[in-house]
Amino acid sequence: MIARFCGAVLGLLAFGVATIAGLAAGNPPEAVLSRSLWALIVFCVVGLIVGTVAQAVVNEYLRNKREELFPAEDVASSGEASSSVADSEAVASD
């Protein structure tokens, strides 16, 4: 979600800046529009990459914070997982 939002915002921002700069410089409308569309595409891709990295950083931070605040849940869930594996191995050997 963050990646798409960053891509859209950066793409539209680049489109707007390129359009205004091109018109202010007195370039023909066809050139301004083509350059603005290229800026939109390039910065949309850049925004998607930046947003993906930002989402990964936020997810990692939240995962570490959750482990720090609730260590008992992590131990209990890993203990349940190991006991269920041991149970299934015992049933399989019978």
N, CA, C and O atoms as a printed pandas DataFrame, in Angstrom:
     atom_number atom_name residue_name chain_id  residue_number  x_coord  y_coord  z_coord
0              1         N          MET        A               1    0.812   -1.181    0.000
1              2        CA          MET        A               1    0.000    0.000    0.000
2              3         C          MET        A               1    0.867    1.262    0.000
3              4         O          MET        A               1    0.605    2.205   -0.745
4              5         N          ILE        A               2    1.914    1.266    0.853
5              6        CA          ILE        A               2    2.798    2.417    0.906
6              7         C          ILE        A               2    3.519    2.588   -0.422
7              8         O          ILE        A               2    3.724    3.714   -0.875
8              9         N          ALA        A               3    3.902    1.492   -1.044
9             10        CA          ALA        A               3    4.639    1.564   -2.311
10            11         C          ALA        A               3    3.795    2.222   -3.395
11            12         O          ALA        A               3    4.281    3.092   -4.117
12            13         N          ARG        A               4    2.553    1.818   -3.512
13            14        CA          ARG        A               4    1.690    2.421   -4.535
14            15         C          ARG        A               4    1.424    3.892   -4.253
15            16         O          ARG        A               4    1.371    4.706   -5.176
16            17         N          PHE        A               5    1.257    4.233   -2.984
17            18        CA          PHE        A               5    1.026    5.626   -2.617
18            19         C          PHE        A               5    2.240    6.487   -2.953
19            20         O          PHE        A               5    2.099    7.567   -3.527
20            21         N          CYS        A               6    3.428    6.011   -2.597
21            22        CA          CYS        A               6    4.654    6.763   -2.910
22            23         C          CYS        A               6    4.839    6.897   -4.415
23            24         O          CYS        A               6    5.228    7.960   -4.898
24            25         N          GLY        A               7    4.566    5.844   -5.152
25            26        CA          GLY        A               7    4.693    5.902   -6.602
26            27         C          GLY        A               7    3.747    6.913   -7.216
27            28         O          GLY        A               7    4.133    7.687   -8.092
28            29         N          ALA        A               8    2.518    6.905   -6.757
29            30        CA          ALA        A               8    1.527    7.840   -7.303
30            31         C          ALA        A               8    1.874    9.280   -6.961
31            32         O          ALA        A               8    1.788   10.162   -7.815
32            33         N          VAL        A               9    2.263    9.519   -5.723
33            34        CA          VAL        A               9    2.568   10.886   -5.296
34            35         C          VAL        A               9    3.788   11.420   -6.032
35            36         O          VAL        A               9    3.759   12.538   -6.547
36            37         N          LEU        A              10    4.861   10.634   -6.088
37            38        CA          LEU        A              10    6.064   11.109   -6.771
38            39         C          LEU        A              10    5.829   11.281   -8.269
39            40         O          LEU        A              10    6.332   12.232   -8.869
40            41         N          GLY        A              11    5.076   10.376   -8.874
41            42        CA          GLY        A              11    4.778   10.496  -10.293
42            43         C          GLY        A              11    3.979   11.751  -10.611
43            44         O          GLY        A              11    4.302   12.474  -11.554
44            45         N          LEU        A              12    2.954   12.007   -9.841
45            46        CA          LEU        A              12    2.140   13.210  -10.077
46            47         C          LEU        A              12    2.916   14.489   -9.776
47            48         O          LEU        A              12    2.757   15.497  -10.465
48            49         N          LEU        A              13    3.740   14.443   -8.762
49            50        CA          LEU        A              13    4.569   15.606   -8.453
50            51         C          LEU        A              13    5.536   15.901   -9.605
51            52         O          LEU        A              13    5.696   17.055  -10.004
52            53         N          ALA        A              14    6.171   14.870  -10.131
53            54        CA          ALA        A              14    7.100   15.059  -11.255
54            55         C          ALA        A              14    6.364   15.556  -12.488
55            56         O          ALA        A              14    6.874   16.412  -13.210
56            57         N          PHE        A              15    5.177   15.030  -12.736
57            58        CA          PHE        A              15    4.382   15.482  -13.878
58            59         C          PHE        A              15    4.061   16.964  -13.752
59            60         O          PHE        A              15    4.207   17.719  -14.713
60            61         N          GLY        A              16    3.627   17.376  -12.574
61            62        CA          GLY        A              16    3.280   18.776  -12.356
62            63         C          GLY        A              16    4.473   19.709  -12.492
63            64         O          GLY        A              16    4.377   20.764  -13.119
64            65         N          VAL        A              17    5.590   19.319  -11.906
65            66        CA          VAL        A              17    6.787   20.154  -11.974
66            67         C          VAL        A              17    7.290   20.258  -13.409
67            68         O          VAL        A              17    7.644   21.344  -13.867
68            69         N          ALA        A              18    7.322   19.126  -14.122
69            70        CA          ALA        A              18    7.789   19.151  -15.505
70            71         C          ALA        A              18    6.865   19.980  -16.393
71            72         O          ALA        A              18    7.334   20.691  -17.282
72            73         N          THR        A              19    5.575   19.895  -16.161
73            74        CA          THR        A              19    4.618   20.671  -16.958
74            75         C          THR        A              19    4.785   22.173  -16.708
75            76         O          THR        A              19    4.859   22.961  -17.651
76            77         N          ILE        A              20    4.843   22.550  -15.466
77            78        CA          ILE        A              20    4.981   23.979  -15.133
78            79         C          ILE        A              20    6.318   24.523  -15.626
79            80         O          ILE        A              20    6.377   25.622  -16.177
80            81         N          ALA        A              21    7.388   23.758  -15.432
81            82        CA          ALA        A              21    8.706   24.226  -15.872
82            83         C          ALA        A              21    8.766   24.347  -17.386
83            84         O          ALA        A              21    9.339   25.301  -17.912
84            85         N          GLY        A              22    8.179   23.390  -18.084
85            86        CA          GLY        A              22    8.184   23.436  -19.547
86            87         C          GLY        A              22    7.381   24.591  -20.099
87            88         O          GLY        A              22    7.815   25.268  -21.031
88            89         N          LEU        A              23    6.214   24.818  -19.528
89            90        CA          LEU        A              23    5.383   25.942  -19.979
90            91         C          LEU        A              23    6.015   27.288  -19.624
91            92         O          LEU        A              23    5.924   28.245  -20.393
92            93         N          ALA        A              24    6.650   27.355  -18.463
93            94        CA          ALA        A              24    7.300   28.601  -18.060
94            95         C          ALA        A              24    8.495   28.923  -18.958
95            96         O          ALA        A              24    8.825   30.089  -19.173
96            97         N          ALA        A              25    9.138   27.875  -19.480
97            98        CA          ALA        A              25   10.289   28.085  -20.357
98            99         C          ALA        A              25    9.861   28.425  -21.778
99           100         O          ALA        A              25   10.690   28.812  -22.601
100          101         N          GLY        A              26    8.583   28.284  -22.069
101          102        CA          GLY        A              26    8.077   28.617  -23.395
102          103         C          GLY        A              26    8.231   27.502  -24.414
103          104         O          GLY        A              26    8.235   27.761  -25.617
104          105         N          ASN        A              27    8.358   26.276  -23.955
105          106        CA          ASN        A              27    8.465   25.132  -24.867
106          107         C          ASN        A              27    7.118   24.841  -25.515
107          108         O          ASN        A              27    6.079   25.194  -24.959
108          109         N          PRO        A              28    7.121   24.203  -26.683
109          110        CA          PRO        A              28    5.848   23.844  -27.321
110          111         C          PRO        A              28    5.080   22.818  -26.480
111          112         O          PRO        A              28    5.688   21.986  -25.807
112          113         N          PRO        A              29    3.763   22.876  -26.520
113          114        CA          PRO        A              29    2.947   21.980  -25.673
114          115         C          PRO        A              29    3.211   20.495  -25.916
115          116         O          PRO        A              29    3.136   19.701  -24.978
116          117         N          GLU        A              30    3.519   20.104  -27.155
117          118        CA          GLU        A              30    3.786   18.689  -27.431
118          119         C          GLU        A              30    5.034   18.216  -26.694
119          120         O          GLU        A              30    5.050   17.123  -26.127
120          121         N          ALA        A              31    6.069   19.035  -26.704
121          122        CA          ALA        A              31    7.310   18.683  -26.011
122          123         C          ALA        A              31    7.101   18.664  -24.502
123          124         O          ALA        A              31    7.621   17.791  -23.807
124          125         N          VAL        A              32    6.345   19.622  -24.002
125          126        CA          VAL        A              32    6.082   19.684  -22.563
126          127         C          VAL        A              32    5.322   18.448  -22.118
127          128         O          VAL        A              32    5.653   17.846  -21.097
128          129         N          LEU        A              33    4.310   18.068  -22.877
129          130        CA          LEU        A              33    3.510   16.908  -22.496
130          131         C          LEU        A              33    4.308   15.611  -22.563
131          132         O          LEU        A              33    4.198   14.768  -21.673
132          133         N          SER        A              34    5.109   15.448  -23.612
133          134        CA          SER        A              34    5.888   14.212  -23.719
134          135         C          SER        A              34    6.917   14.120  -22.595
135          136         O          SER        A              34    7.112   13.050  -22.018
136          137         N          ARG        A              35    7.569   15.222  -22.285
137          138        CA          ARG        A              35    8.551   15.207  -21.190
138          139         C          ARG        A              35    7.867   15.005  -19.840
139          140         O          ARG        A              35    8.410   14.340  -18.957
140          141         N          SER        A              36    6.693   15.571  -19.686
141          142        CA          SER        A              36    5.954   15.395  -18.433
142          143         C          SER        A              36    5.518   13.949  -18.251
143          144         O          SER        A              36    5.567   13.421  -17.141
144          145         N          LEU        A              37    5.095   13.311  -19.327
145          146        CA          LEU        A              37    4.697   11.904  -19.231
146          147         C          LEU        A              37    5.890   11.013  -18.909
147          148         O          LEU        A              37    5.764   10.074  -18.123
148          149         N          TRP        A              38    7.041   11.294  -19.503
149          150        CA          TRP        A              38    8.245   10.529  -19.173
150          151         C          TRP        A              38    8.619   10.724  -17.713
151          152         O          TRP        A              38    8.993    9.769  -17.032
152          153         N          ALA        A              39    8.519   11.950  -17.231
153          154        CA          ALA        A              39    8.812   12.210  -15.820
154          155         C          ALA        A              39    7.840   11.455  -14.916
155          156         O          ALA        A              39    8.236   10.912  -13.884
156          157         N          LEU        A              40    6.570   11.424  -15.306
157          158        CA          LEU        A              40    5.564   10.687  -14.539
158          159         C          LEU        A              40    5.925    9.213  -14.435
159          160         O          LEU        A              40    5.882    8.637  -13.348
160          161         N          ILE        A              41    6.278    8.604  -15.553
161          162        CA          ILE        A              41    6.601    7.170  -15.578
162          163         C          ILE        A              41    7.843    6.871  -14.748
163          164         O          ILE        A              41    7.849    5.956  -13.925
164          165         N          VAL        A              42    8.896    7.658  -14.975
165          166        CA          VAL        A              42   10.156    7.404  -14.269
166          167         C          VAL        A              42    9.988    7.575  -12.764
167          168         O          VAL        A              42   10.441    6.732  -11.990
168          169         N          PHE        A              43    9.342    8.657  -12.345
169          170        CA          PHE        A              43    9.208    8.892  -10.913
170          171         C          PHE        A              43    8.169    7.986  -10.266
171          172         O          PHE        A              43    8.219    7.765   -9.056
172          173         N          CYS        A              44    7.244    7.467  -11.030
173          174        CA          CYS        A              44    6.328    6.472  -10.486
174          175         C          CYS        A              44    7.089    5.196  -10.139
175          176         O          CYS        A              44    6.869    4.604   -9.082
176          177         N          VAL        A              45    7.979    4.778  -11.026
177          178        CA          VAL        A              45    8.806    3.593  -10.757
178          179         C          VAL        A              45    9.724    3.847   -9.562
179          180         O          VAL        A              45    9.863    2.987   -8.691
180          181         N          VAL        A              46   10.346    5.021   -9.519
181          182        CA          VAL        A              46   11.213    5.365   -8.388
182          183         C          VAL        A              46   10.406    5.360   -7.086
183          184         O          VAL        A              46   10.874    4.856   -6.064
184          185         N          GLY        A              47    9.212    5.912   -7.125
185          186        CA          GLY        A              47    8.358    5.918   -5.943
186          187         C          GLY        A              47    7.949    4.529   -5.502
187          188         O          GLY        A              47    7.858    4.261   -4.304
188          189         N          LEU        A              48    7.698    3.635   -6.457
189          190        CA          LEU        A              48    7.361    2.260   -6.104
190          191         C          LEU        A              48    8.527    1.576   -5.400
191          192         O          LEU        A              48    8.330    0.839   -4.434
192          193         N          ILE        A              49    9.737    1.821   -5.883
193          194        CA          ILE        A              49   10.918    1.217   -5.258
194          195         C          ILE        A              49   11.127    1.783   -3.860
195          196         O          ILE        A              49   11.360    1.033   -2.911
196          197         N          VAL        A              50   11.044    3.095   -3.732
197          198        CA          VAL        A              50   11.217    3.734   -2.421
198          199         C          VAL        A              50   10.123    3.270   -1.459
199          200         O          VAL        A              50   10.399    3.004   -0.290
200          201         N          GLY        A              51    8.906    3.174   -1.938
201          202        CA          GLY        A              51    7.807    2.725   -1.088
202          203         C          GLY        A              51    7.952    1.288   -0.639
203          204         O          GLY        A              51    7.611    0.951    0.495
204          205         N          THR        A              52    8.456    0.437   -1.519
205          206        CA          THR        A              52    8.681   -0.964   -1.155
206          207         C          THR        A              52    9.745   -1.081   -0.075
207          208         O          THR        A              52    9.596   -1.851    0.873
208          209         N          VAL        A              53   10.816   -0.314   -0.221
209          210        CA          VAL        A              53   11.871   -0.312    0.796
210          211         C          VAL        A              53   11.331    0.233    2.112
211          212         O          VAL        A              53   11.624   -0.317    3.173
212          213         N          ALA        A              54   10.556    1.297    2.058
213          214        CA          ALA        A              54    9.980    1.873    3.276
214          215         C          ALA        A              54    9.051    0.883    3.966
215          216         O          ALA        A              54    9.056    0.782    5.193
216          217         N          GLN        A              55    8.260    0.156    3.196
217          218        CA          GLN        A              55    7.359   -0.843    3.782
218          219         C          GLN        A              55    8.142   -1.960    4.460
219          220         O          GLN        A              55    7.753   -2.429    5.530
220          221         N          ALA        A              56    9.240   -2.389    3.848
221          222        CA          ALA        A              56   10.072   -3.429    4.456
222          223         C          ALA        A              56   10.699   -2.942    5.759
223          224         O          ALA        A              56   10.779   -3.697    6.729
224          225         N          VAL        A              57   11.140   -1.694    5.787
225          226        CA          VAL        A              57   11.736   -1.133    7.003
226          227         C          VAL        A              57   10.693   -1.045    8.120
227          228         O          VAL        A              57   10.976   -1.396    9.265
228          229         N          VAL        A              58    9.507   -0.584    7.791
229          230        CA          VAL        A              58    8.443   -0.471    8.796
230          231         C          VAL        A              58    8.050   -1.853    9.313
231          232         O          VAL        A              58    7.868   -2.030   10.518
232          233         N          ASN        A              59    7.919   -2.826    8.427
233          234        CA          ASN        A              59    7.562   -4.181    8.862
234          235         C          ASN        A              59    8.627   -4.773    9.782
235          236         O          ASN        A              59    8.300   -5.408   10.784
236          237         N          GLU        A              60    9.899   -4.567    9.446
237          238        CA          GLU        A              60   10.974   -5.088   10.283
238          239         C          GLU        A              60   10.974   -4.412   11.659
239          240         O          GLU        A              60   11.159   -5.073   12.681
240          241         N          TYR        A              61   10.764   -3.093   11.677
241          242        CA          TYR        A              61   10.699   -2.373   12.946
242          243         C          TYR        A              61    9.547   -2.897   13.806
243          244         O          TYR        A              61    9.721   -3.137   15.001
244          245         N          LEU        A              62    8.387   -3.071   13.206
245          246        CA          LEU        A              62    7.233   -3.559   13.967
246          247         C          LEU        A              62    7.462   -4.971   14.490
247          248         O          LEU        A              62    7.080   -5.285   15.617
248          249         N          ARG        A              63    8.085   -5.823   13.679
249          250        CA          ARG        A              63    8.371   -7.186   14.107
250          251         C          ARG        A              63    9.335   -7.171   15.299
251          252         O          ARG        A              63    9.123   -7.897   16.271
252          253         N          ASN        A              64   10.382   -6.360   15.235
253          254        CA          ASN        A              64   11.340   -6.272   16.344
254          255         C          ASN        A              64   10.698   -5.689   17.595
255          256         O          ASN        A              64   10.958   -6.161   18.701
256          257         N          LYS        A              65    9.872   -4.680   17.432
257          258        CA          LYS        A              65    9.196   -4.063   18.576
258          259         C          LYS        A              65    8.234   -5.046   19.231
259          260         O          LYS        A              65    8.138   -5.103   20.457
260          261         N          ARG        A              66    7.522   -5.818   18.416
261          262        CA          ARG        A              66    6.588   -6.807   18.955
262          263         C          ARG        A              66    7.350   -7.871   19.753
263          264         O          ARG        A              66    6.904   -8.283   20.824
264          265         N          GLU        A              67    8.505   -8.317   19.226
265          266        CA          GLU        A              67    9.303   -9.302   19.951
266          267         C          GLU        A              67    9.846   -8.727   21.253
267          268         O          GLU        A              67    9.961   -9.433   22.254
268          269         N          GLU        A              68   10.177   -7.439   21.229
269          270        CA          GLU        A              68   10.700   -6.780   22.424
270          271         C          GLU        A              68    9.617   -6.609   23.484
271          272         O          GLU        A              68    9.880   -6.807   24.670
272          273         N          LEU        A              69    8.415   -6.247   23.077
273          274        CA          LEU        A              69    7.346   -5.983   24.031
274          275         C          LEU        A              69    6.650   -7.245   24.526
275          276         O          LEU        A              69    6.221   -7.307   25.678
276          277         N          PHE        A              70    6.538   -8.240   23.670
277          278        CA          PHE        A              70    5.804   -9.460   24.010
278          279         C          PHE        A              70    6.673  -10.695   23.785
279          280         O          PHE        A              70    6.386  -11.489   22.889
280          281         N          PRO        A              71    7.715  -10.871   24.570
281          282        CA          PRO        A              71    8.585  -12.036   24.349
282          283         C          PRO        A              71    7.914  -13.354   24.719
283          284         O          PRO        A              71    8.267  -14.395   24.165
284          285         N          ALA        A              72    6.953  -13.335   25.643
285          286        CA          ALA        A              72    6.299  -14.568   26.076
286          287         C          ALA        A              72    5.482  -15.185   24.945
287          288         O          ALA        A              72    5.413  -16.409   24.829
288          289         N          GLU        A              73    4.872  -14.363   24.122
289          290        CA          GLU        A              73    4.084  -14.894   23.009
290          291         C          GLU        A              73    4.967  -15.605   22.001
291          292         O          GLU        A              73    4.580  -16.637   21.453
292          293         N          ASP        A              74    6.156  -15.062   21.752
293          294        CA          ASP        A              74    7.064  -15.694   20.802
294          295         C          ASP        A              74    7.552  -17.034   21.327
295          296         O          ASP        A              74    7.637  -18.003   20.573
296          297         N          VAL        A              75    7.875  -17.098   22.620
297          298        CA          VAL        A              75    8.345  -18.342   23.218
298          299         C          VAL        A              75    7.214  -19.364   23.241
299          300         O          VAL        A              75    7.428  -20.537   22.933
300          301         N          ALA        A              76    6.015  -18.922   23.604
301          302        CA          ALA        A              76    4.879  -19.837   23.675
302          303         C          ALA        A              76    4.522  -20.371   22.297
303          304         O          ALA        A              76    4.252  -21.562   22.144
304          305         N          SER        A              77    4.518  -19.508   21.306
305          306        CA          SER        A              77    4.148  -19.969   19.974
306          307         C          SER        A              77    5.216  -20.885   19.397
307          308         O          SER        A              77    4.886  -21.834   18.686
308          309         N          SER        A              78    6.501  -20.622   19.685
309          310        CA          SER        A              78    7.543  -21.514   19.184
310          311         C          SER        A              78    7.531  -22.823   19.955
311          312         O          SER        A              78    7.840  -23.878   19.401
312          313         N          GLY        A              79    7.173  -22.758   21.239
313          314        CA          GLY        A              79    7.069  -23.979   22.034
314          315         C          GLY        A              79    5.921  -24.841   21.571
315          316         O          GLY        A              79    6.048  -26.065   21.517
316          317         N          GLU        A              80    4.798  -24.227   21.234
317          318        CA          GLU        A              80    3.659  -24.982   20.722
318          319         C          GLU        A              80    4.004  -25.616   19.388
319          320         O          GLU        A              80    3.605  -26.747   19.108
320          321         N          ALA        A              81    4.745  -24.888   18.566
321          322        CA          ALA        A              81    5.103  -25.415   17.257
322          323         C          ALA        A              81    6.032  -26.601   17.410
323          324         O          ALA        A              81    5.887  -27.592   16.694
324          325         N          SER        A              82    7.000  -26.523   18.341
325          326        CA          SER        A              82    7.940  -27.631   18.503
326          327         C          SER        A              82    7.249  -28.831   19.136
327          328         O          SER        A              82    7.571  -29.969   18.795
328          329         N          SER        A              83    6.298  -28.604   20.060
329          330        CA          SER        A              83    5.594  -29.728   20.662
330          331         C          SER        A              83    4.662  -30.385   19.659
331          332         O          SER        A              83    4.490  -31.603   19.692
332          333         N          SER        A              84    4.056  -29.610   18.768
333          334        CA          SER        A              84    3.188  -30.216   17.767
334          335         C          SER        A              84    4.004  -31.009   16.757
335          336         O          SER        A              84    3.531  -32.017   16.231
336          337         N          VAL        A              85    5.229  -30.562   16.481
337          338        CA          VAL        A              85    6.110  -31.321   15.592
338          339         C          VAL        A              85    6.505  -32.618   16.265
339          340         O          VAL        A              85    6.531  -33.669   15.625
340          341         N          ALA        A              86    6.816  -32.554   17.559
341          342        CA          ALA        A              86    7.185  -33.759   18.291
342          343         C          ALA        A              86    6.010  -34.730   18.357
343          344         O          ALA        A              86    6.207  -35.939   18.234
344          345         N          ASP        A              87    4.802  -34.226   18.548
345          346        CA          ASP        A              87    3.613  -35.069   18.573
346          347         C          ASP        A              87    3.399  -35.747   17.238
347          348         O          ASP        A              87    3.097  -36.939   17.185
348          349         N          SER        A              88    3.555  -34.993   16.153
349          350        CA          SER        A              88    3.331  -35.579   14.841
350          351         C          SER        A              88    4.403  -36.605   14.510
351          352         O          SER        A              88    4.116  -37.587   13.826
352          353         N          GLU        A              89    5.649  -36.400   14.983
353          354        CA          GLU        A              89    6.691  -37.380   14.761
354          355         C          GLU        A              89    6.407  -38.652   15.550
355          356         O          GLU        A              89    6.678  -39.754   15.074
356          357         N          ALA        A              90    5.859  -38.500   16.762
357          358        CA          ALA        A              90    5.525  -39.663   17.581
358          359         C          ALA        A              90    4.404  -40.458   16.933
359          360         O          ALA        A              90    4.447  -41.688   16.945
360          361         N          VAL        A              91    3.436  -39.818   16.387
361          362        CA          VAL        A              91    2.326  -40.496   15.720
362          363         C          VAL        A              91    2.826  -41.187   14.445
363          364         O          VAL        A              91    2.395  -42.295   14.126
364          365         N          ALA        A              92    3.726  -40.537   13.727
365          366        CA          ALA        A              92    4.239  -41.109   12.496
366          367         C          ALA        A              92    5.076  -42.349   12.774
367          368         O          ALA        A              92    5.084  -43.274   11.962
368          369         N          SER        A              93    5.782  -42.390   13.901
369          370        CA          SER        A              93    6.644  -43.553   14.204
370          371         C          SER        A              93    5.833  -44.736   14.690
371          372         O          SER        A              93    6.303  -45.871   14.611
372          373         N          ASP        A              94    4.611  -44.504   15.198
373          374        CA          ASP        A              94    3.758  -45.602   15.680
374          375         C          ASP        A              94    3.195  -46.320   14.534
375          376         O          ASP        A              94    2.447  -47.282   14.714
